[in-house]
């Protein structure tokens, strides 16, 4: 079985970004296969999910050892997400066969990427003051079963259809439901619940999707070392800048998959970049002003 060297190289680059940010696996890997390597949409989703099912447990074990996982929260999320992810394959197939289902998956992926961009921006906004938040004990978090179950169900369905959402959409919903959780607790809980979620979706695509072993092998050859290198770099890399670049890439990919023309695409991405730069500058200045006030107050003591 021959390894697709360009595809492995592309997955290596994407995996570095995943290692740096903890997000963007399916949101970047699947569009990369569609837009640059002409992989059919259903085959791209199927192969990416199977590759993710191999990689996800590694990060989950790390967070379990660090004690940053709320297992009760994981249980309620999985109760909704695992069956929904498996059914996501049938939801895509229900729209037809052949070219028709490929178009459905392509547009579903575009919509999921737009939601992922909203998720990234929301996550950055809601967690901007996270450093000053008192750490919450995981055992003290009161789990809300019904909303958590609904989040898992919707997130699982999106992942099953498009492979996007386990690291972006669900974690943003958890931010809204459980604001007392620290960032590492959110990531750890989301990553562990994503293991059975992605495994369920991968099983559905192995049985009823368009899984191609050669594509998955090429993805793993590039992504395993890429994730390791990205995780090592993340200790000193500017995470805020990386996430901003990730949002721009996701927006461009989403618009392209939804059939937006090149001119409109450039205007949209350019506009978002300008707005994002202005917003970042304002927040930075605001943060600097607050630090200055605190320093002045300290001098007066």
KOLSEDREN-840514 format. One line per field, with one value per residue: residue number from 0; x, y, z of N, C-alpha, C in turn. Coordinates in nm, 3 decimals. Layout:
BEGIN
k (NUM,...)
n.px (X,...)
n.py (Y,...)
n.pz (Z,...)
ca.px (X,...)
ca.py (Y,...)
ca.pz (Z,...)
c.px (X,...)
c.py (Y,...)
c.pz (Z,...)
//
This chain:
BEGIN
k (0,1,2,3,4,5,6,7,8,9,10,11,12,13,14,15,16,17,18,19,20,21,22,23,24,25,26,27,28,29,30,31,32,33,34,35,36,37,38,39,40,41,42,43,44,45,46,47,48,49,50,51,52,53,54,55,56,57,58,59,60,61,62,63,64,65,66,67,68,69,70,71,72,73,74,75,76,77,78,79,80,81,82,83,84,85,86,87,88,89,90,91,92,93,94,95,96,97,98,99,100,101,102,103,104,105,106,107,108,109,110,111,112,113,114,115,116,117,118,119,120,121,122,123,124,125,126,127,128,129,130,131,132,133,134,135,136,137,138,139,140,141,142,143,144,145,146,147,148,149,150,151,152,153,154,155,156,157,158,159,160,161,162,163,164,165,166,167,168,169,170,171,172,173,174,175,176,177,178,179,180,181,182,183,184,185,186,187,188,189,190,191,192,193,194,195,196,197,198,199,200,201,202,203,204,205,206,207,208,209,210,211,212,213,214,215,216,217,218,219,220,221,222,223,224,225,226,227,228,229,230,231,232,233,234,235,236,237,238,239,240,241,242,243,244,245,246,247,248,249,250,251,252,253,254,255,256,257,258,259,260,261,262,263,264,265,266,267,268,269,270,271,272,273,274,275,276,277,278,279,280,281,282,283,284,285,286,287,288,289,290,291,292,293,294,295,296,297,298,299,300)
n.px (0.085,0.078,0.206,0.062,0.256,0.239,-0.016,0.036,0.226,0.067,-0.114,0.064,0.132,-0.121,-0.163,0.032,-0.077,-0.305,-0.183,-0.076,-0.300,-0.506,-0.740,-0.931,-0.885,-1.065,-1.187,-0.992,-0.846,-1.026,-1.139,-0.894,-0.833,-1.045,-1.024,-0.760,-0.663,-0.854,-1.016,-1.307,-1.598,-1.738,-1.557,-1.340,-1.441,-1.496,-1.239,-1.092,-1.223,-1.173,-0.895,-0.879,-0.996,-0.794,-0.601,-0.716,-0.741,-0.485,-0.436,-0.649,-0.575,-0.359,-0.487,-0.656,-0.471,-0.380,-0.593,-0.796,-1.053,-1.401,-1.578,-1.849,-1.975,-1.871,-2.000,-2.276,-2.260,-2.170,-2.382,-2.563,-2.409,-2.273,-2.464,-2.585,-2.376,-2.317,-2.556,-2.536,-2.411,-2.612,-2.790,-2.664,-2.658,-2.928,-3.001,-2.957,-2.772,-2.438,-2.336,-2.515,-2.527,-2.263,-2.255,-2.429,-2.285,-2.064,-2.174,-2.281,-2.047,-1.936,-2.120,-2.080,-1.817,-1.844,-1.989,-1.791,-1.606,-1.753,-1.763,-1.488,-1.439,-1.625,-1.533,-1.281,-1.365,-1.525,-1.343,-1.152,-1.090,-0.998,-0.763,-0.772,-0.965,-1.090,-0.983,-1.196,-1.313,-1.339,-1.512,-1.702,-1.861,-2.185,-2.364,-2.570,-2.806,-3.004,-2.962,-2.691,-2.704,-2.844,-2.659,-2.456,-2.596,-2.661,-2.403,-2.279,-2.426,-2.353,-2.077,-2.081,-2.182,-2.011,-1.751,-1.658,-1.651,-1.612,-1.396,-1.443,-1.715,-1.857,-1.702,-1.737,-2.008,-1.997,-1.854,-2.047,-2.245,-2.112,-1.954,-1.782,-1.579,-1.232,-1.002,-0.830,-0.971,-1.206,-1.105,-0.990,-1.214,-1.375,-1.209,-1.185,-1.454,-1.476,-1.346,-1.503,-1.709,-1.596,-1.506,-1.747,-1.863,-1.665,-1.692,-1.946,-1.891,-1.701,-1.859,-2.074,-1.996,-1.746,-1.486,-1.135,-0.850,-0.589,-0.587,-0.636,-0.408,-0.203,-0.274,-0.228,0.047,0.154,0.025,0.070,0.352,0.332,0.142,0.279,0.507,0.375,0.256,0.483,0.587,0.385,0.433,0.568,0.471,0.269,-0.046,-0.288,-0.255,-0.221,-0.472,-0.629,-0.538,-0.619,-0.899,-0.940,-0.853,-1.041,-1.277,-1.233,-1.217,-1.476,-1.643,-1.553,-1.627,-1.900,-1.950,-1.892,-1.782,-1.449,-1.389,-1.580,-1.504,-1.244,-1.304,-1.466,-1.297,-1.091,-1.232,-1.308,-1.055,-0.966,-1.163,-1.123,-0.856,-0.886,-1.064,-0.905,-0.697,-0.834,-0.921,-0.675,-0.564,-0.751,-0.705,-0.442,-0.483,-0.632,-0.439,-0.258,-0.411,-0.437,-0.171,-0.118,-0.296,-0.175,0.059,-0.036,-0.085)
n.py (-0.120,0.205,0.511,0.830,1.086,1.380,1.419,1.316,1.504,1.734,1.664,1.654,1.925,2.030,1.884,1.989,2.240,2.154,2.040,2.271,2.431,2.269,2.242,2.214,1.978,1.792,2.007,2.125,1.920,1.766,1.961,2.024,1.786,1.784,2.028,2.050,1.801,1.671,1.467,1.270,1.401,1.231,1.022,1.166,1.256,1.007,0.881,1.067,1.060,0.795,0.805,0.996,0.853,0.682,0.854,1.019,0.887,0.909,1.177,1.186,1.006,1.144,1.369,1.239,1.139,1.376,1.461,1.629,1.582,1.555,1.293,1.230,1.427,1.364,1.117,1.189,1.348,1.159,0.984,1.108,1.178,0.952,0.755,0.938,1.020,0.786,0.759,0.978,0.912,0.777,0.986,1.149,0.974,0.954,1.151,1.067,0.890,0.847,1.119,1.302,1.260,1.323,1.597,1.686,1.621,1.785,2.048,2.037,2.017,2.269,2.440,2.345,2.425,2.704,2.730,2.640,2.850,3.055,2.933,2.936,3.213,3.281,3.124,3.242,3.494,3.441,3.321,3.511,3.628,3.421,3.364,3.497,3.365,3.178,2.850,2.577,2.300,1.983,1.794,1.950,2.059,2.099,1.887,1.935,1.743,1.720,1.950,1.894,1.641,1.706,1.875,1.688,1.519,1.684,1.772,1.524,1.437,1.629,1.579,1.314,1.350,1.539,1.530,1.742,1.929,1.796,1.905,2.177,2.288,2.151,2.206,2.479,2.494,2.367,2.559,2.758,2.626,2.545,2.760,2.775,2.594,2.551,2.628,2.410,2.201,2.202,2.138,1.887,1.732,1.751,1.630,1.364,1.276,1.287,1.064,0.809,0.920,0.991,0.738,0.600,0.740,0.683,0.405,0.388,0.504,0.326,0.105,0.199,0.422,0.575,0.468,0.473,0.295,0.360,0.640,0.703,0.588,0.747,0.991,0.936,0.885,1.140,1.296,1.200,1.249,1.525,1.624,1.574,1.743,1.993,2.006,2.028,2.275,2.441,2.528,2.770,2.919,3.193,3.161,3.305,3.441,3.226,3.099,3.300,3.301,3.044,3.072,3.238,3.072,2.864,3.003,3.079,2.824,2.726,2.904,2.853,2.584,2.616,2.725,2.994,3.265,3.359,3.637,3.739,3.576,3.667,3.930,3.875,3.726,3.912,4.125,4.005,3.967,4.230,4.331,4.151,4.215,4.480,4.441,4.276,4.453,4.651,4.503,4.432,4.683,4.757,4.564,4.632,4.886,4.821,4.680,4.887,5.054,4.888,4.874,5.140,5.162,4.987,5.125,5.321,5.203)
n.pz (0.000,-0.104,0.027,0.025,-0.034,-0.062,0.065,0.320,0.400,0.404,0.609,0.817,0.854,0.924,1.159,1.327,1.381,1.517,1.742,1.852,1.915,2.010,1.874,1.568,1.421,1.258,1.137,0.982,0.857,0.698,0.508,0.383,0.247,0.066,-0.080,-0.172,-0.246,-0.383,-0.276,-0.250,-0.078,0.117,0.149,0.252,0.500,0.624,0.632,0.781,1.028,1.113,1.138,1.342,1.549,1.615,1.715,1.919,2.180,2.293,2.380,2.559,2.765,2.878,2.993,3.174,3.355,3.460,3.606,3.511,3.421,3.417,3.491,3.523,3.380,3.130,3.093,3.062,2.831,2.643,2.642,2.477,2.251,2.140,2.025,1.849,1.682,1.543,1.406,1.244,1.006,0.867,0.846,0.660,0.442,0.391,0.222,-0.029,-0.290,-0.423,-0.624,-0.518,-0.235,-0.178,-0.230,-0.032,0.202,0.160,0.173,0.430,0.576,0.519,0.652,0.915,0.954,0.953,1.192,1.360,1.341,1.463,1.712,1.789,1.811,2.008,2.219,2.266,2.350,2.579,2.749,2.803,3.045,3.192,3.329,3.565,3.707,3.976,4.049,3.989,4.175,4.032,4.137,4.257,4.066,3.948,3.757,3.475,3.362,3.137,2.954,2.899,2.783,2.549,2.423,2.372,2.194,1.969,1.900,1.847,1.623,1.431,1.415,1.320,1.063,0.940,1.048,1.193,1.495,1.744,1.882,1.884,1.856,2.064,2.289,2.319,2.380,2.627,2.767,2.790,2.941,3.173,3.323,3.539,3.510,3.457,3.184,3.118,3.233,3.085,2.829,2.884,2.969,2.740,2.551,2.641,2.630,2.359,2.264,2.271,2.118,1.862,1.796,1.766,1.549,1.360,1.339,1.224,0.975,0.880,0.833,0.675,0.535,0.334,0.369,0.319,0.325,0.240,0.235,0.505,0.626,0.518,0.633,0.907,0.907,0.863,1.060,1.324,1.404,1.362,1.548,1.785,1.761,1.741,1.996,2.155,2.069,2.154,2.408,2.405,2.194,2.060,2.152,2.109,1.864,1.691,1.711,1.599,1.334,1.269,1.278,1.057,0.848,0.871,0.811,0.544,0.425,0.478,0.333,0.075,0.042,0.047,-0.193,-0.250,-0.448,-0.569,-0.547,-0.362,-0.154,-0.091,-0.007,0.217,0.391,0.417,0.537,0.781,0.892,0.932,1.111,1.321,1.392,1.483,1.699,1.862,1.920,2.065,2.290,2.393,2.458,2.649,2.842,2.907,3.017,3.246,3.390,3.438,3.605,3.828,3.907,3.979,4.192,4.364,4.424,4.586,4.826)
ca.px (0.000,0.164,0.173,0.051,0.350,0.182,-0.124,0.101,0.288,-0.041,-0.166,0.169,0.116,-0.246,-0.146,0.109,-0.176,-0.387,-0.102,-0.059,-0.424,-0.602,-0.863,-0.914,-0.851,-1.157,-1.220,-0.887,-0.800,-1.123,-1.136,-0.767,-0.844,-1.140,-0.986,-0.625,-0.628,-0.970,-1.074,-1.452,-1.637,-1.769,-1.431,-1.260,-1.499,-1.477,-1.097,-1.049,-1.278,-1.101,-0.763,-0.900,-1.025,-0.665,-0.521,-0.782,-0.715,-0.355,-0.459,-0.741,-0.499,-0.281,-0.576,-0.702,-0.363,-0.369,-0.710,-0.872,-1.169,-1.522,-1.630,-1.996,-2.008,-1.839,-2.104,-2.399,-2.233,-2.160,-2.516,-2.626,-2.323,-2.231,-2.563,-2.612,-2.265,-2.337,-2.671,-2.500,-2.381,-2.740,-2.849,-2.602,-2.701,-3.071,-3.021,-2.937,-2.649,-2.347,-2.304,-2.607,-2.484,-2.135,-2.286,-2.487,-2.174,-1.982,-2.240,-2.289,-1.914,-1.922,-2.197,-2.013,-1.698,-1.890,-2.019,-1.662,-1.549,-1.828,-1.718,-1.355,-1.451,-1.697,-1.443,-1.181,-1.431,-1.572,-1.232,-1.048,-1.054,-0.984,-0.646,-0.806,-1.075,-1.052,-0.997,-1.310,-1.293,-1.425,-1.616,-1.803,-1.942,-2.317,-2.393,-2.709,-2.819,-3.079,-2.888,-2.567,-2.743,-2.879,-2.533,-2.392,-2.672,-2.641,-2.262,-2.252,-2.485,-2.269,-1.951,-2.106,-2.204,-1.907,-1.626,-1.624,-1.732,-1.574,-1.301,-1.474,-1.854,-1.897,-1.631,-1.798,-2.133,-1.959,-1.819,-2.171,-2.318,-2.033,-1.853,-1.688,-1.469,-1.113,-0.978,-0.774,-1.077,-1.294,-1.036,-0.976,-1.346,-1.419,-1.125,-1.217,-1.583,-1.460,-1.291,-1.613,-1.786,-1.529,-1.504,-1.880,-1.876,-1.573,-1.751,-2.052,-1.833,-1.637,-1.963,-2.168,-1.942,-1.658,-1.352,-1.028,-0.736,-0.468,-0.597,-0.619,-0.268,-0.127,-0.305,-0.161,0.192,0.189,-0.035,0.125,0.466,0.292,0.078,0.384,0.585,0.290,0.241,0.608,0.598,0.279,0.480,0.614,0.408,0.158,-0.170,-0.391,-0.230,-0.245,-0.617,-0.683,-0.508,-0.704,-1.034,-0.939,-0.844,-1.169,-1.376,-1.205,-1.254,-1.622,-1.701,-1.518,-1.710,-2.038,-1.961,-1.872,-1.683,-1.318,-1.392,-1.654,-1.423,-1.137,-1.364,-1.514,-1.182,-1.024,-1.313,-1.296,-0.921,-0.962,-1.246,-1.055,-0.739,-0.935,-1.117,-0.792,-0.626,-0.915,-0.916,-0.539,-0.551,-0.833,-0.634,-0.328,-0.533,-0.668,-0.315,-0.206,-0.490,-0.401,-0.037,-0.132,-0.361,-0.076,0.155,-0.098,-0.101)
ca.py (0.000,0.323,0.630,0.954,1.177,1.515,1.415,1.300,1.633,1.824,1.626,1.692,2.069,2.047,1.826,2.085,2.339,2.087,2.030,2.405,2.494,2.175,2.249,2.223,1.853,1.767,2.133,2.158,1.803,1.728,2.056,2.012,1.675,1.819,2.143,2.042,1.667,1.621,1.347,1.285,1.445,1.124,0.950,1.252,1.250,0.872,0.854,1.155,1.011,0.673,0.850,1.062,0.749,0.625,0.956,1.083,0.830,0.949,1.298,1.156,0.943,1.250,1.449,1.154,1.134,1.508,1.486,1.742,1.525,1.529,1.171,1.233,1.512,1.281,1.017,1.248,1.389,1.039,0.923,1.168,1.192,0.825,0.707,1.040,1.019,0.668,0.788,1.084,0.851,0.750,1.116,1.191,0.881,0.970,1.250,1.005,0.816,0.899,1.262,1.377,1.254,1.394,1.739,1.709,1.619,1.903,2.167,2.020,2.050,2.414,2.498,2.309,2.509,2.837,2.718,2.628,2.985,3.121,2.871,2.986,3.353,3.280,3.068,3.343,3.603,3.397,3.279,3.614,3.657,3.291,3.359,3.548,3.288,3.080,2.714,2.504,2.158,1.907,1.725,2.046,2.101,2.037,1.852,1.957,1.628,1.736,2.032,1.826,1.534,1.770,1.918,1.568,1.468,1.774,1.766,1.394,1.433,1.712,1.507,1.198,1.391,1.624,1.509,1.867,1.964,1.736,1.990,2.319,2.319,2.097,2.273,2.610,2.470,2.339,2.689,2.828,2.553,2.529,2.866,2.760,2.506,2.613,2.591,2.275,2.109,2.198,2.064,1.748,1.668,1.742,1.534,1.227,1.239,1.276,0.933,0.722,0.990,0.973,0.594,0.565,0.794,0.609,0.273,0.407,0.530,0.203,0.013,0.253,0.541,0.552,0.461,0.427,0.266,0.430,0.780,0.707,0.559,0.867,1.091,0.900,0.899,1.280,1.364,1.157,1.335,1.666,1.655,1.575,1.866,2.106,2.011,2.079,2.417,2.517,2.582,2.909,2.988,3.282,3.090,3.394,3.467,3.100,3.078,3.398,3.249,2.927,3.119,3.288,2.956,2.794,3.083,3.066,2.688,2.714,2.979,2.783,2.464,2.658,2.775,3.138,3.300,3.404,3.778,3.749,3.507,3.757,4.040,3.824,3.694,4.039,4.198,3.941,3.991,4.369,4.339,4.077,4.291,4.594,4.390,4.231,4.572,4.715,4.420,4.440,4.814,4.755,4.486,4.710,4.994,4.762,4.650,5.014,5.098,4.803,4.912,5.268,5.136,4.924,5.225,5.404,5.129)
ca.pz (0.000,-0.118,0.106,-0.052,0.031,-0.044,0.164,0.450,0.432,0.442,0.741,0.913,0.882,0.999,1.293,1.407,1.426,1.618,1.862,1.907,1.960,2.064,1.794,1.423,1.354,1.148,1.070,0.885,0.782,0.595,0.396,0.311,0.153,-0.038,-0.161,-0.228,-0.293,-0.460,-0.216,-0.240,0.056,0.211,0.176,0.337,0.634,0.676,0.660,0.888,1.154,1.152,1.184,1.471,1.648,1.655,1.783,2.033,2.313,2.347,2.458,2.668,2.873,2.942,3.078,3.285,3.454,3.523,3.688,3.457,3.351,3.495,3.430,3.520,3.265,3.012,3.078,3.007,2.693,2.559,2.630,2.360,2.133,2.080,1.927,1.747,1.587,1.457,1.319,1.151,0.876,0.802,0.813,0.534,0.337,0.366,0.116,-0.160,-0.314,-0.525,-0.630,-0.434,-0.096,-0.169,-0.221,0.100,0.299,0.134,0.228,0.576,0.626,0.512,0.763,1.039,0.967,0.996,1.334,1.430,1.350,1.571,1.835,1.822,1.855,2.136,2.320,2.298,2.423,2.710,2.834,2.804,3.183,3.257,3.415,3.697,3.763,4.076,3.998,4.043,4.195,3.942,4.213,4.302,3.952,3.943,3.619,3.431,3.271,3.012,2.858,2.860,2.690,2.422,2.362,2.318,2.080,1.854,1.862,1.787,1.490,1.343,1.394,1.236,0.924,0.881,1.122,1.262,1.610,1.872,1.951,1.874,1.887,2.193,2.398,2.337,2.452,2.765,2.825,2.824,3.045,3.295,3.323,3.651,3.472,3.400,3.045,3.107,3.268,2.969,2.723,2.925,2.965,2.600,2.478,2.682,2.573,2.214,2.228,2.224,2.014,1.734,1.767,1.716,1.414,1.273,1.314,1.127,0.843,0.835,0.787,0.577,0.470,0.219,0.428,0.230,0.412,0.193,0.277,0.651,0.657,0.484,0.736,1.032,0.888,0.881,1.175,1.453,1.441,1.362,1.677,1.888,1.745,1.776,2.141,2.212,2.036,2.220,2.536,2.392,2.080,2.096,2.122,2.058,1.722,1.620,1.703,1.505,1.200,1.250,1.248,0.919,0.759,0.876,0.739,0.401,0.385,0.482,0.221,-0.049,0.034,0.023,-0.331,-0.261,-0.550,-0.518,-0.509,-0.235,-0.054,-0.049,0.069,0.345,0.475,0.448,0.633,0.911,0.944,0.980,1.231,1.427,1.436,1.561,1.826,1.943,1.966,2.170,2.409,2.447,2.522,2.768,2.941,2.952,3.102,3.373,3.461,3.483,3.720,3.943,3.953,4.048,4.320,4.450,4.473,4.690,4.951)
c.px (0.089,0.111,0.168,0.135,0.294,0.071,-0.066,0.165,0.181,-0.097,-0.064,0.154,-0.010,-0.231,-0.063,0.015,-0.265,-0.311,-0.083,-0.184,-0.520,-0.731,-0.828,-0.880,-0.939,-1.187,-1.115,-0.851,-0.895,-1.128,-1.007,-0.775,-0.938,-1.083,-0.852,-0.590,-0.744,-1.022,-1.226,-1.495,-1.661,-1.644,-1.342,-1.309,-1.472,-1.333,-1.046,-1.099,-1.206,-0.962,-0.774,-0.925,-0.898,-0.588,-0.583,-0.747,-0.584,-0.370,-0.551,-0.669,-0.419,-0.367,-0.632,-0.597,-0.347,-0.489,-0.794,-0.997,-1.284,-1.594,-1.783,-2.044,-1.981,-1.950,-2.231,-2.379,-2.235,-2.296,-2.590,-2.541,-2.290,-2.337,-2.589,-2.502,-2.278,-2.450,-2.641,-2.468,-2.510,-2.810,-2.794,-2.651,-2.848,-3.100,-2.997,-2.806,-2.561,-2.322,-2.391,-2.562,-2.350,-2.158,-2.345,-2.377,-2.088,-2.044,-2.256,-2.156,-1.893,-1.996,-2.130,-1.888,-1.735,-1.924,-1.891,-1.594,-1.619,-1.784,-1.581,-1.362,-1.519,-1.608,-1.339,-1.242,-1.467,-1.458,-1.123,-1.002,-1.027,-0.868,-0.677,-0.916,-1.022,-1.077,-1.111,-1.274,-1.390,-1.540,-1.728,-1.893,-2.075,-2.354,-2.542,-2.739,-2.886,-3.005,-2.760,-2.595,-2.776,-2.754,-2.462,-2.462,-2.649,-2.497,-2.227,-2.306,-2.400,-2.138,-1.972,-2.123,-2.081,-1.767,-1.582,-1.710,-1.685,-1.478,-1.334,-1.616,-1.892,-1.828,-1.687,-1.930,-2.105,-1.919,-1.943,-2.244,-2.245,-1.920,-1.751,-1.569,-1.352,-1.088,-0.926,-0.877,-1.177,-1.232,-1.027,-1.107,-1.394,-1.339,-1.160,-1.353,-1.576,-1.407,-1.403,-1.698,-1.726,-1.524,-1.638,-1.901,-1.788,-1.629,-1.863,-1.999,-1.758,-1.740,-2.044,-2.116,-1.857,-1.514,-1.252,-0.899,-0.612,-0.470,-0.572,-0.474,-0.180,-0.150,-0.229,-0.009,0.236,0.142,0.026,0.250,0.428,0.229,0.183,0.466,0.503,0.272,0.367,0.624,0.500,0.322,0.523,0.548,0.293,0.024,-0.278,-0.377,-0.260,-0.394,-0.682,-0.659,-0.596,-0.846,-1.043,-0.937,-0.978,-1.276,-1.357,-1.247,-1.405,-1.685,-1.673,-1.605,-1.856,-2.057,-1.947,-1.760,-1.556,-1.319,-1.462,-1.576,-1.314,-1.190,-1.407,-1.398,-1.106,-1.099,-1.303,-1.160,-0.909,-1.040,-1.180,-0.935,-0.779,-0.984,-1.005,-0.715,-0.701,-0.909,-0.779,-0.518,-0.630,-0.765,-0.514,-0.369,-0.569,-0.545,-0.254,-0.279,-0.454,-0.263,-0.042,-0.195,-0.263,0.025,0.097,-0.114,0.020)
c.py (0.125,0.438,0.751,1.061,1.319,1.519,1.400,1.431,1.734,1.793,1.658,1.838,2.094,1.997,1.916,2.191,2.280,2.076,2.164,2.456,2.400,2.170,2.241,2.096,1.825,1.892,2.174,2.040,1.768,1.829,2.051,1.900,1.709,1.922,2.127,1.905,1.598,1.487,1.367,1.316,1.333,1.042,1.031,1.247,1.115,0.848,0.941,1.106,0.886,0.710,0.916,0.961,0.684,0.724,1.010,1.021,0.873,1.074,1.275,1.096,1.048,1.330,1.368,1.149,1.266,1.542,1.603,1.696,1.502,1.410,1.167,1.317,1.437,1.180,1.072,1.295,1.267,0.971,0.980,1.159,1.060,0.770,0.808,1.040,0.902,0.693,0.898,1.033,0.827,0.881,1.168,1.105,0.901,1.068,1.193,0.932,0.890,1.048,1.344,1.377,1.326,1.544,1.775,1.716,1.744,2.029,2.158,2.055,2.201,2.483,2.469,2.393,2.651,2.836,2.708,2.763,3.063,3.066,2.922,3.128,3.359,3.229,3.170,3.455,3.561,3.361,3.384,3.649,3.529,3.285,3.408,3.471,3.186,2.939,2.642,2.358,2.081,1.840,1.818,2.094,2.024,2.014,1.874,1.853,1.657,1.827,1.966,1.715,1.591,1.818,1.800,1.516,1.552,1.767,1.635,1.383,1.511,1.641,1.388,1.232,1.454,1.601,1.633,1.881,1.909,1.824,2.137,2.350,2.273,2.171,2.412,2.598,2.440,2.468,2.763,2.760,2.550,2.633,2.854,2.671,2.587,2.559,2.448,2.169,2.093,2.112,1.916,1.671,1.649,1.637,1.390,1.185,1.222,1.140,0.836,0.787,0.965,0.826,0.549,0.613,0.718,0.472,0.284,0.428,0.409,0.108,0.067,0.376,0.505,0.553,0.405,0.415,0.346,0.577,0.791,0.683,0.681,0.978,1.062,0.917,1.044,1.338,1.324,1.238,1.483,1.709,1.665,1.705,1.988,2.119,2.063,2.228,2.500,2.577,2.728,2.986,3.076,3.222,3.178,3.420,3.342,3.076,3.177,3.351,3.127,2.968,3.168,3.172,2.880,2.870,3.069,2.928,2.671,2.783,2.910,2.659,2.497,2.723,2.924,3.166,3.357,3.549,3.798,3.684,3.599,3.873,3.993,3.796,3.821,4.119,4.139,3.968,4.132,4.383,4.268,4.152,4.409,4.549,4.346,4.349,4.640,4.636,4.427,4.572,4.820,4.679,4.560,4.821,4.941,4.730,4.777,5.066,5.018,4.840,5.043,5.250,5.073,5.023,5.306,5.333,5.145)
c.pz (0.000,-0.032,0.013,0.018,0.045,0.061,0.305,0.495,0.475,0.579,0.851,0.953,0.964,1.142,1.383,1.464,1.535,1.750,1.931,1.975,2.030,1.985,1.646,1.352,1.234,1.069,0.968,0.796,0.668,0.480,0.315,0.208,0.037,-0.135,-0.232,-0.287,-0.364,-0.408,-0.209,-0.097,0.156,0.246,0.269,0.482,0.698,0.718,0.774,1.023,1.204,1.204,1.322,1.582,1.698,1.743,1.911,2.169,2.376,2.434,2.575,2.789,2.950,3.038,3.195,3.395,3.528,3.611,3.642,3.381,3.449,3.432,3.427,3.402,3.134,2.986,3.016,2.863,2.600,2.541,2.510,2.235,2.064,1.983,1.816,1.640,1.490,1.357,1.218,1.013,0.799,0.763,0.681,0.418,0.298,0.253,-0.023,-0.170,-0.415,-0.512,-0.535,-0.288,-0.077,-0.155,-0.085,0.206,0.283,0.196,0.379,0.641,0.625,0.625,0.897,1.062,1.008,1.145,1.416,1.444,1.461,1.706,1.881,1.879,1.991,2.248,2.363,2.383,2.565,2.804,2.845,2.945,3.262,3.354,3.556,3.766,3.864,4.022,4.067,4.060,4.105,4.016,4.258,4.190,3.951,3.796,3.590,3.323,3.137,2.914,2.808,2.760,2.552,2.349,2.299,2.194,1.955,1.805,1.795,1.646,1.390,1.312,1.301,1.090,0.862,0.936,1.197,1.387,1.743,1.950,1.947,1.919,2.027,2.307,2.423,2.412,2.600,2.838,2.872,2.940,3.178,3.300,3.437,3.617,3.416,3.260,3.032,3.143,3.153,2.858,2.758,2.918,2.822,2.525,2.514,2.628,2.422,2.172,2.186,2.115,1.876,1.696,1.710,1.573,1.316,1.239,1.210,0.986,0.790,0.773,0.670,0.502,0.348,0.267,0.327,0.312,0.370,0.238,0.427,0.691,0.629,0.588,0.865,1.022,0.910,1.012,1.309,1.492,1.446,1.493,1.787,1.881,1.785,1.926,2.209,2.188,2.117,2.352,2.525,2.279,2.127,2.055,2.063,1.909,1.639,1.604,1.606,1.361,1.169,1.213,1.103,0.819,0.755,0.799,0.588,0.349,0.378,0.362,0.089,-0.067,0.005,-0.113,-0.347,-0.362,-0.490,-0.472,-0.376,-0.122,0.000,0.035,0.209,0.441,0.514,0.551,0.772,0.974,1.002,1.109,1.348,1.481,1.523,1.698,1.919,2.001,2.080,2.300,2.476,2.520,2.651,2.880,2.996,3.045,3.241,3.456,3.518,3.605,3.844,3.998,4.030,4.186,4.417,4.506,4.587,4.822,5.041)
//
